[in-house]
């Protein structure tokens, strides 16, 4: 028997591990491992756990309809995975294991240990690329090294894609009579481990839902994406990140759909659709970096010299940021949106990350962990890459003295304050002219229901620049 180990690739279509396992006539089974303790150690948000398990439920039913049983194992930590897998393979008569490769260091170590354990009982392991359009190690410099700067990586990525293209794997055909499927909610040990399993209705699961969102975006918004993507009050983004993070849709499917919609694959900013494609390339870049520099998975900065920065760990200031009580409306609206919905617009992620690190001078690791503990699309590579970019410690060609002004960012990207008034209810009735700097207006009205700014941005900006300049001495 062949066994497909599903992880962050919870789909039937374009799943290389599933497709390769289903080649030939040998029986195929699938596996998903639930690891509650490990998920907590990795700060996985409860909303992401529920989203992922809701998709496992859908996928289990779909696999059963194809005659492929999905086994569930509860293994608390990665350390226990090799023995548990070896036992399952022995019980089921598994001769070959197929999985799409992981890129995070803990997951890679787990997979190496699994390979070693299964080799002892002559089970072959096959690790395939299911998380990137082009696998890590494929996009190299002229000297054969992996890139550490985005722009040349992007050019080389586009060139490599043109040279070799890519294949979209079809979902497997039925392999036998349909099988029964017991929903996760009826399994006591699953419910006991994770509590309430009901997914958030704002985030329906299923490959059909992911394809619908992708198609709607390509039909309605992709051509204007470059102009609308930075405005959180406008539905100008694809909102596909939760589906990409869980592997409900693949990046290859996104690129293929974009190319089909346009009739070509855009190559430069001058061509419609390129700005969104470039965001997919950023996703690839951060995933490749995680493989190139394993210490990124270990709370270490991309730029080693920045490890000596005198970051603050002020718990009260950090709590005010987490709860949306900074006195800067765009920051507070963004954080309250995150805490309520489990998602945040990308422009807002940059604004709040810059505020935490450059205005409050709090270590980016705290922000990175908080995001992971709240985001439905929590993904180590993208989250770490974004936080280090904002903090000035990451893979960014811009100088360290880029510091976002939260007030002007709000004025520019939420000019009428629509997004702010949606989430900062204290400001729901404030005129647009005052929404980004509401304190004088509130004072005149005799109101004290919204906090004063917790820092002076101009002063904090100077301090942030001094922190980085001190490394040069």
C-alpha positions as a printed Julia matrix, in Angstrom:
473×3 Matrix{Float64}:
   0.0    0.0     0.0
   1.02   3.61   -0.63
   0.42   6.27    2.02
   0.02  10.01    1.33
   0.88  12.18    4.32
  -1.09  15.44    4.03
   0.14  18.54    5.84
  -0.28  22.11    4.52
  -1.54  20.74    1.19
  -5.15  19.98    1.94
  -6.45  19.58   -1.61
  -7.11  17.01   -4.3
  -6.1   19.08   -7.33
  -2.46  19.97   -8.03
  -1.21  17.87   -5.15
   2.03  16.24   -6.37
   2.27  13.81   -3.45
  -1.29  12.6    -3.96
  -0.89  12.42   -7.72
   2.33  10.38   -7.58
   0.9    8.03   -4.95
  -2.11   7.38   -7.16
   0.03   6.37  -10.14
  -0.49   2.66  -10.74
  -3.0    0.23   -9.3
  -1.62  -0.29   -5.8
  -4.03   0.65   -2.97
  -3.64   4.2    -1.61
  -4.48   5.64    1.8
  -4.02   9.14    3.18
  -2.95  10.44    6.58
  -3.35  13.67    8.53
  -1.59  14.1    11.88
  -3.19  16.28   14.56
  -0.54  17.71   16.89
  -2.22  20.01   19.44
   0.83  20.52   21.65
   3.13  21.21   18.73
   0.61  23.63   17.23
   0.54  25.54   20.51
   4.34  25.61   20.64
   4.31  27.09   17.14
   1.73  29.69   18.21
  -0.82  28.43   15.7
  -3.98  30.54   15.98
  -7.12  28.71   17.13
  -8.97  30.14   14.13
  -6.36  28.63   11.83
  -6.61  25.26   13.58
 -10.39  25.25   13.13
 -10.09  26.34    9.5
  -7.56  23.61    8.78
  -9.56  20.88   10.52
 -12.74  21.94    8.76
 -10.87  21.44    5.49
  -9.57  18.06    6.69
 -13.2   17.08    7.26
 -14.15  18.11    3.71
 -11.09  16.44    2.23
 -11.67  13.23    4.17
 -15.17  12.98    2.76
 -13.92  13.72   -0.79
 -11.14  11.15   -0.52
 -13.58   8.57    0.82
 -15.8    9.18   -2.23
 -12.76   8.24   -4.38
 -12.15   5.05   -2.41
  -9.16   6.5    -0.51
  -9.39   6.27    3.29
  -8.0    9.15    5.35
  -6.39   8.07    8.62
  -6.17  10.52   11.51
  -3.42  10.26   14.11
  -3.11  12.33   17.25
   0.6   12.88   17.89
   1.24  15.62   20.41
   4.67  16.76   19.17
   6.88  16.22   16.13
   9.26  14.14   18.23
   6.63  11.41   18.47
   5.8   11.41   14.75
   8.44   8.93   13.48
   7.38   6.13   15.85
   3.68   6.77   15.22
   4.17   6.69   11.46
   6.29   3.55   11.66
   3.53   1.83   13.65
   0.84   2.89   11.17
   2.89   1.76    8.18
   3.48  -1.6     9.83
  -0.22  -2.05   10.64
  -1.41  -1.03    7.17
   1.3   -2.78    5.16
   2.62   0.49    3.72
   5.59   0.16    1.37
   5.85   3.76    0.09
   5.23   7.12    1.78
   4.53  10.25   -0.27
   4.47  13.81    1.07
   5.04  17.34   -0.15
   8.21  18.68    1.41
   8.17  21.06    4.36
  10.39  24.15    4.46
  10.42  25.02    8.18
  13.34  23.7    10.25
  11.32  21.79   12.87
   9.24  20.17   10.14
  12.36  19.3     8.12
  13.96  17.67   11.16
  10.76  15.7    11.76
  10.71  14.53    8.15
  14.37  13.45    8.26
  13.6   11.45   11.4
  10.57   9.87    9.69
  12.7    8.87    6.69
  15.22   7.22    9.0
  12.57   5.38   11.0
  10.75   4.09    7.93
  13.97   3.03    6.22
  14.43   0.49    9.02
  11.29  -1.3     7.83
  12.02  -0.82    4.12
   9.38   1.88    3.52
  10.52   4.26    0.8
   9.9    7.99    1.34
   9.22  10.41   -1.52
   9.3   14.16   -0.82
   7.85  16.37   -3.56
   7.41  20.09   -4.18
   3.85  21.11   -3.4
   4.36  24.48   -1.69
   6.1   26.57   -4.36
   5.75  27.14   -8.08
   9.5   26.55   -8.39
  11.12  24.46   -5.64
  13.7   25.98   -3.29
  17.12  25.56   -4.88
  15.83  25.93   -8.42
  16.26  29.75   -8.68
  19.98  30.44   -8.43
  22.48  33.2    -9.1
  25.04  32.91  -11.88
  27.46  31.43   -9.35
  24.96  28.76   -8.35
  23.85  30.27   -5.04
  20.37  31.1    -3.77
  19.3   34.74   -3.87
  19.13  36.95   -0.79
  17.69  40.04   -2.54
  14.19  40.09   -3.96
  14.49  42.01   -7.25
  17.15  39.78   -8.85
  15.31  36.75   -7.45
  12.12  37.94   -9.15
  13.86  38.33  -12.51
  15.52  34.93  -12.24
  12.25  33.33  -11.09
  10.39  34.66  -14.12
  13.17  33.5   -16.43
  13.23  30.01  -14.9
   9.47  29.75  -15.16
   9.59  30.68  -18.85
  12.31  28.1   -19.47
  10.69  25.1   -17.81
   7.05  25.99  -17.17
   5.07  23.96  -14.68
   2.4   21.27  -14.56
  -0.97  21.42  -12.84
  -1.78  17.96  -11.5
  -5.38  16.84  -11.87
  -7.31  15.43   -8.95
  -7.06  11.63   -8.83
  -9.72   9.45  -10.41
 -11.82   7.12   -8.24
  -9.83   4.1    -7.06
 -12.63   1.9    -5.82
 -16.0    1.89   -4.17
 -16.86   4.91   -2.02
 -15.99   4.55    1.65
 -17.74   5.85    4.78
 -16.38   8.98    6.48
 -16.91   9.83   10.13
 -16.95  13.63   10.62
 -14.33  15.01   12.97
 -16.99  16.46   15.27
 -18.12  12.9    16.03
 -14.65  11.79   17.11
 -14.35  12.35   20.84
 -10.55  12.4    20.99
 -10.35  15.08   18.3
 -12.91  17.28   20.04
 -11.2   16.77   23.39
  -7.84  17.81   21.95
  -8.99  20.94   20.19
 -12.28  22.03   21.67
 -14.91  23.61   19.42
 -14.32  22.5    15.82
 -16.81  24.78   14.09
 -15.09  26.89   11.43
 -15.61  30.65   11.23
 -18.45  31.28    8.74
 -16.47  34.21    7.31
 -13.98  31.67    5.98
 -15.78  28.81    4.18
 -13.52  25.87    3.39
 -13.25  23.75    0.26
 -11.36  23.83   -3.0
 -14.48  25.1    -4.78
 -14.57  28.12   -2.46
 -10.88  28.84   -3.06
 -11.35  28.63   -6.83
 -14.42  30.86   -6.62
 -12.46  33.53   -4.74
  -9.61  33.28   -7.21
 -11.89  33.53  -10.23
 -13.88  36.42   -8.78
 -10.68  38.32   -8.05
  -9.29  37.71  -11.53
 -12.54  38.78  -13.17
 -13.28  41.8   -11.0
 -10.14  43.19   -9.4
  -6.81  41.95  -10.78
  -6.51  44.62  -13.47
  -6.94  47.37  -10.87
  -4.94  45.58   -8.19
  -1.96  47.92   -8.44
  -4.19  50.92   -7.69
  -6.54  49.4    -5.1
  -4.51  46.86   -3.12
  -3.35  49.34   -0.44
  -6.8   50.59    0.57
  -8.3   48.41    3.34
 -11.82  49.82    2.9
 -11.85  48.57   -0.72
 -12.26  44.91   -1.7
  -9.15  45.13   -3.87
  -7.21  42.03   -2.82
  -7.75  38.34   -3.49
  -8.11  37.33    0.2
  -6.67  33.97   -0.8
  -3.94  33.85    1.84
  -5.79  31.48    4.24
  -6.38  29.06    1.37
  -2.75  29.22    0.26
  -1.49  28.78    3.82
  -3.61  25.64    4.33
  -2.84  24.4     0.83
  -6.49  24.39   -0.23
  -5.26  26.03   -3.42
  -1.72  25.97   -4.79
   0.43  28.86   -6.02
   0.72  27.06   -9.36
  -3.05  27.14   -9.72
  -2.97  30.89   -9.04
  -0.32  31.55  -11.67
  -2.06  29.33  -14.21
  -5.41  31.05  -13.63
  -3.83  34.48  -13.98
  -2.2   33.48  -17.24
  -5.47  32.04  -18.54
  -7.36  35.22  -17.57
  -4.86  37.54  -19.28
  -3.83  35.34  -22.19
  -0.19  35.82  -21.23
   2.13  35.71  -18.23
   3.06  39.3   -17.26
   6.78  40.04  -17.11
   7.02  43.64  -15.88
   5.14  46.35  -13.98
   4.04  47.83  -17.29
   1.79  44.83  -17.9
  -1.62  44.38  -16.22
  -1.64  41.61  -13.65
   2.07  41.82  -12.86
   1.62  43.52   -9.47
  -0.39  40.56   -8.16
   2.0   38.05   -9.73
   4.81  39.89   -7.97
   3.1   39.27   -4.64
   3.12  35.55   -5.41
   6.84  35.84   -6.21
   7.41  37.54   -2.82
   5.72  34.51   -1.25
   8.09  32.23   -3.14
  11.1   34.36   -2.14
  10.37  34.11    1.57
   9.87  30.35    1.31
  13.16  29.92   -0.54
  14.9   32.06    2.09
  13.59  29.86    4.89
  15.32  26.88    3.28
  18.5   28.84    2.56
  18.75  30.29    6.07
  17.33  27.81    8.62
  18.04  30.22   11.5
  15.09  32.31   10.28
  12.95  29.54   11.8
  14.81  30.02   15.09
  13.97  33.63   15.96
  17.2   34.93   14.44
  17.39  38.02   12.2
  18.22  37.82    8.51
  20.89  40.5     9.08
  23.02  39.0    11.87
  24.38  42.35   13.02
  20.89  43.49   14.02
  20.77  40.83   16.76
  22.46  43.43   18.99
  19.76  46.08   18.62
  18.5   47.29   22.03
  14.87  46.31   21.54
  12.28  46.98   24.21
  10.2   44.23   25.81
   7.78  46.61   27.58
   4.72  44.45   28.41
   2.32  47.38   28.92
   3.21  49.04   25.62
   2.98  45.7    23.85
  -0.46  45.04   25.36
  -1.7   48.44   24.19
  -0.56  47.6    20.65
  -2.15  44.14   20.76
  -5.48  45.5    21.96
  -5.64  48.51   19.63
  -5.15  51.19   22.32
  -2.22  53.13   20.86
  -4.05  56.38   20.14
  -3.22  56.09   16.43
  -6.52  55.31   14.68
  -5.23  53.31   11.69
  -3.07  51.15   13.98
  -5.89  50.55   16.43
  -8.42  49.78   13.69
  -6.04  47.25   12.13
  -5.35  45.45   15.41
  -9.02  45.31   16.39
  -9.84  43.91   12.95
  -7.19  41.22   13.41
  -8.43  40.3    16.86
 -12.01  39.98   15.63
 -11.62  38.38   12.19
  -8.25  36.59   12.26
  -7.12  38.47    9.15
  -5.44  41.76    8.33
  -4.98  43.66    5.08
  -1.35  43.61    3.9
  -0.88  47.4     3.97
  -2.11  47.4     7.53
   0.32  44.61    8.45
   3.16  46.87    7.33
   1.78  49.86    9.23
   1.27  48.07   12.56
   4.59  46.23   12.29
   6.43  49.47   11.64
   4.65  51.07   14.59
   5.56  48.27   16.99
   9.21  48.15   15.97
  10.0   51.73   14.93
   7.66  53.74   17.2
   7.53  51.54   20.28
  10.96  49.95   19.6
   9.58  46.59   20.71
  11.27  43.45   19.41
   9.8   42.15   16.16
   9.7   38.64   17.6
   6.82  39.64   19.89
   4.84  40.97   16.95
   5.66  37.95   14.83
   4.41  35.6    17.55
   1.28  37.64   18.16
   0.38  37.58   14.48
   0.85  33.81   14.36
  -1.38  33.43   17.42
  -4.2   35.37   15.72
  -3.94  34.97   11.94
  -6.04  32.48   10.0
  -3.35  32.63    7.29
  -0.4   32.27    9.68
   2.57  31.07    7.65
   6.08  31.13    9.09
   7.89  32.15    5.91
   5.57  35.02    4.96
   5.03  36.19    8.54
   8.71  36.16    9.46
   9.68  37.77    6.16
   7.14  40.55    6.58
   8.05  41.29   10.17
  11.77  41.39    9.53
  11.19  43.59    6.47
   9.24  46.06    8.61
  11.73  45.93   11.48
  14.75  46.64    9.28
  16.38  43.31   10.13
  15.31  41.37    7.05
  15.84  40.92    3.33
  15.18  44.48    2.22
  17.31  46.68   -0.01
  15.8   49.88    1.45
  17.73  51.73    4.19
  16.93  51.15    7.83
  15.68  54.72    8.19
  12.42  53.95    6.4
   9.88  54.49    9.18
   6.16  54.59    8.4
   4.28  57.59    9.78
   1.03  56.03   11.05
  -0.92  59.25   10.66
   0.05  59.95    7.05
  -0.33  56.26    6.19
  -3.9   56.43    7.44
  -4.56  59.67    5.55
  -3.2   58.18    2.37
  -4.79  54.74    2.43
  -8.01  55.36    4.39
  -8.62  59.0     3.44
 -12.26  59.18    4.54
 -11.68  57.01    7.59
 -14.15  54.33    6.48
 -11.99  51.47    7.73
 -11.12  53.28   10.95
 -14.74  54.05   11.83
 -15.7   50.42   11.18
 -13.32  49.09   13.81
 -12.68  51.96   16.24
 -16.25  52.45   17.38
 -15.3   55.4    19.6
 -14.65  57.31   16.38
 -17.73  56.16   14.48
 -19.28  59.65   14.53
 -16.16  61.72   13.98
 -15.94  63.89   10.83
 -13.53  62.71    8.15
 -11.42  65.84    8.59
 -10.49  64.75   12.13
 -10.54  60.96   11.93
  -6.75  60.53   11.64
  -5.95  63.03   14.4
  -9.09  62.95   16.52
  -7.83  64.15   19.87
  -8.49  67.89   19.54
 -12.01  67.21   18.27
 -12.67  64.79   21.12
 -11.32  67.28   23.64
 -13.67  70.01   22.38
 -16.56  67.56   22.68
 -15.52  66.75   26.22
 -14.92  63.13   25.42
 -12.23  60.88   26.84
 -13.29  57.55   25.34
 -10.31  57.2    22.98
  -6.7   57.1    24.24
  -4.14  59.82   23.59
  -1.19  58.84   21.35
   1.11  56.66   23.43
   4.24  58.05   21.73
   5.26  61.1    19.72
   5.98  59.66   16.29
   8.59  62.28   15.37
  10.57  61.58   18.54
  10.18  57.82   18.23
  11.36  57.9    14.61
  14.6   59.62   15.57
  15.18  57.08   18.34
  14.63  54.18   15.92
  17.19  55.58   13.48
  19.67  56.1    16.31
  19.23  52.44   17.33
  20.33  51.27   13.89
  23.09  53.83   13.52
  24.59  52.64   16.79
  25.39  49.34   15.04
  27.73  51.18   12.68
  29.96  52.48   15.46
